[in-house]
Amino acid sequence: MLISSNGQSVTVGGNIVADGGAGGSGGIASTGGSGGVGGTISISGGSVAFTGGTITANGGDGGNATGIGSKGGDGGGGGFVTTHGAGSIGPISAIGGKGGSAPNGTIGLGGLGGEILIFAPGNIALGGAIDAYGGLDGAGITRACCGSIAISGGGTVTQAAPLTTDLLSAAGTDVNLNLSNSVNSVFGVASNGNFTLNNFGNLGLLGVSASGIASISATGNITGISLVSAAGLPVNVNPSTGIPFGAVQGGTGVALNAGGAIGSTAAPLAVAAPALDAGAAYGIAIDLNAFGPRPATVNTLRNTTTGDILLNAHGGTTITSLVSSPGNVTINTFSPLDVQRGITAGGSIFLSTAGVSRNGTPPNDMTLNGPFNYSTSTGTFEVTIGAFGALHLAGGLALTAPLFPNPLNIKSFTFVAGDPLANTIVAAAYNTTAPNRLLGARIVEEPPKKDKGDDKKAAAVCR
């Protein structure tokens, strides 16, 4: 079905239906009929507005089968719905049909989810529910996959009702999907504002980017979804957008809140932002600014129920609030680390500035303030200070070697020696100096000046 107004406005005041028909029932030993596939609906106008009508392109249900050894019919797949034009959109559905039952045989499968495409040169307001997902099988337990919703606007994207789908793609200047949506995986872009998505259940990130704040909440887990090429090699960046697959980027910050876990120790969630807020119930594992090392401020890092915290911060970080977890807390910064309000861990605390990262800022100092609590019966507190770094404690105490006892009851110290030229910043500075300039342990130094008649004083001094 095609409706086009040649650029004029279109108003959907009644229902537009392109549903597939239901399959017939099976006989004594016969298979139930398959449900019909939902149809195709395309609406194009300068603007599109729903004023009480709905659009449906749902698959038909499979027919039931009652005989011994019979099979229920499979549900029909959802159809395709496309709207072109700004305005208030929805309700729209492209849902797969339900599989037929077979009490004495094999149940039918649910139909695949359909596809809904919503495009507009201006703002998009989702005024009703948008649903594209697979149908249930004949037992009403397992749902078929692969429904998708793609939303692309030249302005803002907002919603007044939840959307439900397997795959969501949402792009606009500012995207605000802050209701209780049910999405399995998401790709999102907010080119001139914030990207906000609230989700019921687990959520996989194919890549989310915002020029402002990227805010993702889920009642379940939040994980990154990595992709591989046809050759079986990992694909790090989407070539059409530059967004790393499985990552979330925020130009001014990223906020993550999970009723489950954020990332995993085997696959930490990739985050790129100058500021981070992260809260979860069952563990946090984040790789911060790995694609472009830079200093970051962590405002919140809190895990509440069980599990550990793992934060890898490339380029250094300042943590402004108490870090807490019922398990272990591990923070690796590869550049300076400043913990301003302490750490409470039910297990152990492991802190490291690791060593000079490829683009890190030497020295790799660590500054610890606030209370540091851990399990003295089953845990430990270990610090590793990267090359050319010092450990700064309250009261102006600066350590470059282990100290026992110490104010924070640190159990293990490691002070790493290293080559200054391993850091590209230092190496670049060294390579642009005069050929006879010497490199000290912490800074690039000028050699001592020669006194006339005394060449021996020109020898290098090793500090």
C-alpha positions in Angstrom: 0.0 0.0 0.0 1.5 3.4 -1.0 0.2 6.7 0.1 2.0 9.8 -1.2 0.9 13.5 -1.0 3.6 15.0 -3.1 5.0 17.0 -0.2 1.7 17.9 1.4 0.6 16.8 4.9 -0.8 13.4 5.5 -3.2 12.7 8.5 -3.8 9.2 9.6 -7.3 9.5 11.2 -8.4 5.9 10.8 -6.7 2.5 10.8 -4.5 1.3 8.0 -4.3 -2.5 8.1 -2.1 -4.8 6.0 -2.0 -7.9 8.2 -1.4 -11.4 7.0 -4.2 -13.9 7.3 -4.3 -16.7 9.8 -3.4 -20.2 8.8 -6.0 -22.9 8.7 -6.3 -25.7 11.3 -4.7 -29.0 10.6 -6.6 -32.3 10.4 -6.0 -35.6 12.2 -2.5 -35.9 10.8 -2.1 -32.7 9.0 0.0 -29.6 9.5 -1.7 -26.4 10.4 -1.6 -23.7 7.8 1.1 -21.1 8.0 0.1 -17.5 8.8 0.3 -15.0 6.0 3.1 -12.5 5.9 2.3 -8.9 6.8 2.1 -6.5 3.9 4.0 -3.3 3.0 2.8 0.1 3.8 4.5 3.3 2.7 3.3 6.8 3.6 5.1 9.9 2.3 4.2 13.6 2.9 5.6 16.9 3.9 4.3 15.9 7.4 2.6 12.8 8.8 0.3 13.1 11.8 -1.7 10.4 13.6 -4.9 11.6 15.0 -6.4 8.4 16.3 -5.6 5.9 13.6 -3.1 3.1 13.7 -0.9 1.3 11.1 -0.5 -2.5 11.4 1.4 -4.9 9.1 1.4 -7.9 11.4 1.9 -11.5 10.4 -1.0 -13.9 10.6 -1.0 -16.7 13.3 -0.2 -20.2 12.3 -3.1 -22.8 12.3 -3.4 -25.2 15.2 -3.1 -29.0 14.7 -4.8 -31.5 16.9 -3.9 -34.9 15.5 -1.2 -37.3 16.8 2.1 -36.5 15.1 0.7 -33.3 13.5 2.4 -29.9 13.4 1.1 -26.5 14.1 1.5 -24.0 11.4 4.2 -21.3 11.6 3.3 -17.7 12.1 3.7 -15.3 9.3 6.4 -12.7 9.4 5.7 -9.1 10.1 5.5 -6.7 7.2 7.3 -3.4 6.3 6.1 0.0 7.2 7.8 3.3 6.0 6.8 6.9 6.8 8.5 9.9 5.3 7.6 13.3 6.9 7.9 15.0 10.2 5.1 14.9 12.8 3.5 12.8 15.5 4.0 9.2 14.5 2.4 6.0 15.8 1.0 3.7 16.9 2.6 1.4 14.3 3.2 -2.4 14.5 4.9 -5.0 12.4 4.8 -8.1 14.6 5.3 -11.7 13.6 2.3 -14.1 13.9 2.1 -16.7 16.7 2.9 -20.3 15.9 0.1 -22.8 15.9 -0.3 -25.2 18.8 -0.1 -29.0 18.6 -1.0 -30.8 21.8 -0.1 -34.2 20.3 2.6 -33.1 17.9 5.1 -30.4 17.1 4.3 -26.7 17.7 4.6 -24.1 15.0 7.3 -21.4 15.1 6.5 -17.7 15.6 6.8 -15.5 12.6 9.8 -13.2 12.2 9.5 -9.6 13.2 8.9 -6.9 10.6 10.6 -3.7 9.8 9.5 -0.1 10.6 11.3 2.9 9.0 10.6 6.4 10.1 12.3 9.3 8.3 11.8 13.0 8.5 13.8 16.2 7.6 12.7 17.8 10.9 11.5 16.7 14.3 10.0 13.2 15.0 7.6 12.7 17.9 6.6 9.1 18.5 3.1 9.7 19.7 2.1 6.0 20.0 3.7 2.6 20.6 6.1 1.5 17.8 6.4 -2.4 17.8 8.4 -4.6 15.5 9.3 -8.0 17.0 8.8 -11.7 16.3 5.8 -13.8 17.3 5.7 -16.5 20.0 5.8 -20.2 19.2 2.8 -22.5 19.6 3.6 -23.0 23.3 3.7 -19.3 23.9 7.2 -19.5 25.3 9.9 -18.7 22.7 9.7 -15.6 20.6 11.1 -15.4 17.1 13.8 -12.8 16.3 14.8 -10.0 14.1 12.2 -7.2 14.2 13.8 -3.8 13.6 12.9 -0.1 14.0 15.0 2.6 12.3 14.3 6.3 13.1 16.2 9.1 11.4 15.3 12.7 11.9 16.9 16.0 10.9 15.7 17.4 14.3 14.9 16.0 17.7 13.4 12.6 18.4 11.0 12.2 21.3 8.5 9.6 22.4 5.1 9.6 24.3 4.8 5.7 24.3 7.4 2.9 24.6 8.8 1.0 21.6 9.5 -2.7 21.4 12.0 -4.3 18.9 15.0 -6.5 18.6 17.2 -3.9 16.8 16.8 -0.1 17.2 18.6 2.5 15.2 17.8 6.1 16.2 19.4 9.2 14.9 18.6 12.9 15.3 20.1 16.2 16.6 18.9 15.2 20.1 17.3 11.8 20.9 15.2 11.3 24.0 13.8 7.8 24.4 13.3 8.0 28.1 10.3 5.6 28.6 10.4 1.9 29.5 11.4 0.6 26.0 12.1 -3.1 25.3 15.1 -3.2 22.9 17.7 -6.0 22.5 20.3 -3.9 20.8 20.8 -0.3 19.8 22.7 1.9 17.4 22.3 5.6 18.1 23.5 9.1 17.1 22.7 12.5 18.6 24.6 15.0 16.4 23.8 18.2 18.3 22.7 17.2 21.8 22.1 14.3 24.1 21.2 10.7 23.4 19.0 9.1 26.1 17.6 5.6 26.2 15.9 3.8 29.0 15.4 0.1 28.5 13.5 -2.8 30.2 15.8 -5.9 30.2 19.3 -6.5 28.8 20.7 -4.1 26.2 23.5 -4.6 23.7 25.3 -1.6 22.3 26.2 -1.6 18.6 27.5 1.9 19.0 26.1 5.1 20.6 27.4 8.6 20.1 26.3 12.0 21.3 27.8 15.4 21.0 26.5 16.1 24.5 25.7 13.4 27.1 25.1 9.8 26.2 22.8 8.4 28.9 21.9 4.7 28.9 19.8 2.9 31.5 18.7 -0.7 31.6 17.0 -2.9 34.1 19.3 -5.8 33.0 22.8 -5.9 31.7 24.5 -3.3 29.4 27.1 -4.8 27.1 29.0 -4.0 24.0 28.3 -6.0 20.8 31.5 -6.6 18.8 31.3 -7.4 15.1 33.6 -9.5 12.9 34.4 -9.2 9.2 33.8 -11.8 6.6 37.4 -12.9 7.2 36.7 -13.4 10.9 38.6 -10.4 12.0 37.2 -7.9 14.5 35.8 -4.7 13.1 36.6 -1.8 15.5 34.9 1.1 13.8 31.8 1.6 11.7 33.2 3.1 8.5 30.0 5.1 7.8 29.9 6.9 11.2 33.3 6.5 12.8 31.7 5.1 15.9 33.5 2.1 17.4 31.2 -0.9 17.3 30.1 -1.9 20.8 31.1 1.5 22.3 29.4 4.5 23.8 30.7 8.0 23.2 29.7 11.3 24.8 31.2 14.6 23.8 30.6 16.0 27.3 30.0 12.8 29.3 28.5 9.3 29.5 26.0 8.1 32.1 25.4 4.4 32.6 22.9 2.7 35.0 22.2 -1.0 35.0 20.0 -3.2 37.1 22.4 -6.0 36.1 26.0 -5.6 35.1 27.9 -3.1 32.9 30.3 -5.0 30.7 32.3 -7.9 32.0 35.8 -8.6 33.0 36.3 -10.6 29.8 34.8 -7.8 27.7 34.7 -4.4 29.4 32.4 -1.9 27.9 34.3 0.6 25.7 33.5 4.2 26.7 34.9 7.4 25.3 34.1 10.6 27.2 35.7 13.4 29.4 33.3 12.5 32.2 31.7 9.2 33.5 28.9 8.2 35.8 28.4 4.5 36.2 26.2 2.5 38.6 25.2 -1.1 38.5 24.0 -3.9 40.8 26.0 -6.9 39.6 29.4 -5.6 38.5 31.1 -2.9 36.4 33.8 -3.4 33.8 34.7 -0.3 31.7 37.5 0.5 29.3 37.6 4.3 29.3 39.1 6.3 26.5 41.1 3.4 24.9 40.4 4.7 21.4 41.9 8.1 22.3 43.6 8.5 25.6 42.8 11.6 27.6 42.2 12.7 31.2 38.7 12.0 32.5 36.6 12.8 35.6 34.7 9.9 37.1 31.8 11.4 39.1 30.1 8.1 40.1 31.5 4.5 40.2 29.2 2.4 42.4 28.3 -1.3 42.4 25.6 -2.4 44.9 24.7 -6.1 45.1 27.5 -8.4 44.1 30.4 -8.6 41.7 33.5 -6.4 41.1 34.5 -3.1 39.7 37.1 -2.9 37.0 38.0 0.5 35.5 40.8 0.9 32.9 41.2 4.7 32.3 43.5 5.5 29.4 45.0 9.0 29.9 44.4 9.2 33.6 41.4 10.0 35.8 40.1 11.9 38.8 37.4 10.2 40.8 35.4 12.7 42.8 33.1 10.5 44.9 33.4 7.4 47.1 33.9 4.2 45.0 32.1 1.3 46.4 31.5 -2.4 45.6 30.7 -5.6 47.6 33.5 -7.3 45.7 36.9 -6.2 44.5 37.8 -2.8 43.1 40.5 -2.6 40.4 41.5 0.7 38.8 44.2 0.9 36.2 44.8 4.4 34.8 48.0 4.2 32.6 48.6 7.8 33.7 47.9 9.9 36.8 45.2 8.6 39.2 43.5 10.9 41.8 41.0 9.3 44.2 39.5 12.1 46.2 36.8 10.4 48.4 38.2 7.0 49.0 37.1 3.4 48.2 35.0 0.8 50.0 35.4 -2.8 48.8 34.0 -6.0 50.3 37.0 -7.8 48.8 40.4 -6.3 47.7 41.6 -3.0 46.3 44.0 -2.9 43.4 45.2 0.5 42.1 47.7 1.0 39.4 49.1 3.7 37.2 50.7 0.8 35.4 53.5 2.4 33.5 53.9 5.0 30.8 51.1 4.5 28.3 51.7 5.2 24.6 50.2 8.7 24.8 50.0 9.1 28.6 51.2 12.1 30.6 54.2 11.4 32.7 54.8 11.2 35.6 52.3 8.4 36.6 51.5 9.8 40.0 48.8 8.4 42.3 47.0 10.6 44.8 44.8 8.9 47.5 42.5 10.8 49.8 39.5 9.6 51.9 38.8 6.3 53.7 40.0 3.1 52.1 38.2 0.1 53.4 38.6 -3.5 52.4 38.3 -7.0 53.9 41.2 -7.5 56.2 40.4 -11.2 56.5 40.1 -12.2 52.8 41.3 -9.2 50.9 44.3 -7.0 50.4 45.2 -3.5 49.3 47.9 -3.2 46.6 49.2 -0.2 44.7 51.4 -0.1 41.7 53.0 3.2 40.7 54.0 3.6 37.1 57.3 4.6 35.8 58.6 8.0 37.1 55.5 8.3 39.4 55.1 8.9 43.1 52.4 8.0 45.6 50.8 11.0 47.3 49.0 10.5 50.6 47.1 12.9 52.9 49.3 15.3 54.9 51.7 15.9 52.0 53.4 12.5 52.2 54.9 11.6 48.9 56.3 8.1 48.5 58.7 6.7 45.9 59.4 3.5 47.8 57.4 1.2 50.1 56.5 2.4 53.6 55.4 0.1 56.4 53.3 0.9 58.4 51.4 3.5 56.3 48.3 5.6 57.0 46.0 3.6 54.6 47.1 0.1 55.6 48.4 -0.6 52.1 49.7 -4.2 52.1 51.8 -4.2 48.9 53.7 -1.5 47.0 55.3 -1.7 43.5 57.2 1.1 42.0 57.9 0.5 38.3 61.1 1.6 36.6 60.9 2.4 32.9 62.4 3.9 29.8 61.2 7.5 29.3 61.4 7.0 25.5 58.6 4.5 25.7 56.3 7.5 26.0 55.6 9.2 22.7 55.2 12.6 24.3 58.6 12.4 25.9 60.2 10.9 22.9 58.9 13.6 20.6 60.2 16.3 23.0 63.6 14.5 23.1 63.8 14.1 19.3 63.2 17.8 18.7 66.0 18.9 21.1 69.7 19.4 20.3 71.6 16.1 19.6 73.6 16.3 22.7 70.6 16.8 25.0 70.2 14.2 27.7 67.1 12.5 29.1 66.7 12.2 32.8 64.4 10.0 34.8 61.5 12.4 35.1 62.3 15.3 32.7 64.2 16.2 29.5 67.3 17.9 30.8 69.9 20.2 29.2 73.5 18.8 29.6 75.8 20.8 31.9 77.5 23.7 30.2 81.2 23.3 29.4 83.8 25.3 31.1 86.6 26.5 28.8 89.5 24.1 28.9 87.7 21.4 30.8 86.1 18.9 28.5 85.6 16.4 31.3 82.8 18.4 32.8 80.7 17.8 29.7 80.1 14.2 30.8 76.5 13.2 31.2 75.1 13.1 34.7 72.8 10.2 35.4 70.2 10.9 38.1 
